[in-house]
Amino acid sequence: MSGRGRPRASITREQVAAELKVGLKVKQIAKKYNCSPDTVERRANPTGRADKRVGHHGSAAKTPPAPVDIGTFKSSDHGISDDAETEAATEAAEEAAHQAKSQEQATTTIIGRQWLLSKVVGNDLRQRYWYNKDQDRYITVIRGVGEPIVTSGAEHRAICEAYSNMAGKSSTLNEIARDFGMPRAWLIQYLHIHGITHDKEPFSAEELMERPTDDLVEDLYNMKRRAVFTAMNEKSWKETKKRAAKWDNFEHSVSRVVDDWANRFVPDYRPQLINLVRAPRPFSAVLLPMDFHYGKGSWFDEAGHSYTRQSCKDLLKFHTESILNSLVVYGRPTRIVVPFGSDWFHVDNQFGTTTRGTPQDLDGTPEMILSEGLEFKVEFCDWLRQVAPIVLLPCPGNHDHHSDIALMKYLQAWYRKDDDVEIVDSLMSRNYYVCDNTLIGATHGNDVNLSDLPSLMANERRQEWAQTDHQIFVTGHIHGEVLEDDGGIMHYTCPSLSAADRWHEGRGYNLNRQAMAAIILDEEEGPTNFVVSARQNRSTVGFNIKNRSRAA
Ligand SMILES: [Fe+2]
């Protein structure tokens, strides 16, 4: 052993002190004297051998060095060399002469932040940081920086809290470097020197030693509460931003386009009210143009019916006039409630299929059907406006779910300035309207179990249910009439004006009469009468169809 390794060191304490004085680093001295840096450190600080592992990965690293008041070093920074007293005295004199100047603490600017630098160093070269309790400042030796950097106590404690994951989500190195303006390379050393890790308490070593346990526990509890609150706010804000983005997208892609179009092209007009007597008993009407299927194409030779775009327009006009003529016998209605959608269009896309992709026989192209269907709906509404104000209740169908949303937006834009048209703004599949003493529910009826409708209404509209004496639900989809008293809720399955096509004819679903209906709602007594206008050339009447599984 004795004959191997580095030759025995020949450097003395005095030589080390002299070299340090001229500014050489420990490694440079070791190289110059051909000895190890440890030897140089031992010569420089002969009493510090027991603390060799302080600040590294040994057991001492788990226990941060005891805080040392920087004032101690102010008075002991001459202890590096016992033999340099003369020179030290000279330096002290010079220091006193430039005392005013030395009050100006050195600084350096790193990534936009000005850092205080301390000229004060301790007599232990392995000591990497000092805490000045009086000024509440930390002085930390960062390798690569000329002088120790100074951080305030508040800043140091904030770094401890930010990097700890005990009270909440810990910040990353990059986040802390950004938030505290500290270069990342400095920060890595800083955390290591102060023993700050993710799983460490969010307190500085000095706080842990000096503050009462109960006080720390209380602080930790409050930090956790704050973390929960912050996380909750972040989540809420994320949701808000998501919704705002959706709305922005909708506004740009649909609303603004429709509004611009409406402002340029929608004429300013109002249908003239027909002279009618005042109804002796105030009433409203629920008009039910369900399952109109505009654009359906039926050829008489193969379907037994003829149904074209023009013929279905004629049908609707004829039966609307017929029903209005029946209604006005009672005087002018207070309002006319109209579920809209509910297979108003026969197809839902440019491929000529239903919403779920079933191909259909058409009269015209899908684009013609959509374009004309929108305009014809306005024409239909204007017929009704000659009699009474109208309320439009959305009712998306299974043939045209998406197009019915476009229909709603179209009607909202068209009637945006008209106070005699109220449109219930909803994208739900079941929608409700309180009409005097009656709660009206409307849905197409393709997805929901019809026997669930009363309980759905009671739960979805608890308040309105309690405020009204009468409740009715109207559905379509099966193109046939059924009236049921379902536990006190009147459920009316509406007929359709549309004719059977090849598909219906093939399966024998062509027995229902083509008809349109309206329900008369007395202001107090609720549903008191029905008006049905049916096509007269049918020889069969499809009343009380029990097989509800028939698809429309
Ligand atoms: Fe239908």
Residues whose N, C-alpha, C, O or C-beta is under 5 A from the ligand:
A	BS01	LIG	D291 D343 H477 A552
